[in-house]
Amino acid sequence: LERYMQDEGALRGEEALQGEWNKINVGPPEVPRQHDGSSCGVFACAYADCLSAGRQPSGFAQQNMMAIRRSMRHFLERCRM
């Protein structure tokens, strides 16, 4: 979220959104963290998938995003609504 807000601030010329932020982590420490500005939805879906299947949500990381995206695409392509 910080990266997204900083990028948006830069695009809009909002200096208040840029620079260093004070951070407070409120989730469990084992929750995987994204390290880019574009994988938040994939992280949220992967986390929800782990919880719904009864698996620990620590089994994926940033380097797994392309594989998780492909898996999500295949799942959605097989779905019939």
C-alpha positions, 0 to 999 in steps of 0.5 A: 500500500505504501508503494502504491500511495507513493507512486500515486503521490508522485504522479499527482505531485503530492509530496505528502505521500512521498518519502519515508513512512512510519509503519506498524505491522498488525498481522501475524509475523508469518504472513507473507509480505509483497515486495513490489507495488502490483502483487497485493491482489495475488497475495490476498487471493493466495492467503485466502486460498491457504486459509480456506484449505486449512494450510499455513499461509507461510508457504508462498513468497514474492518469488512465487507470484508468476506461478500463482498468477498462472495457477489462478488464470488456469483455475478461472479458465476452467470455471464455468459460471 
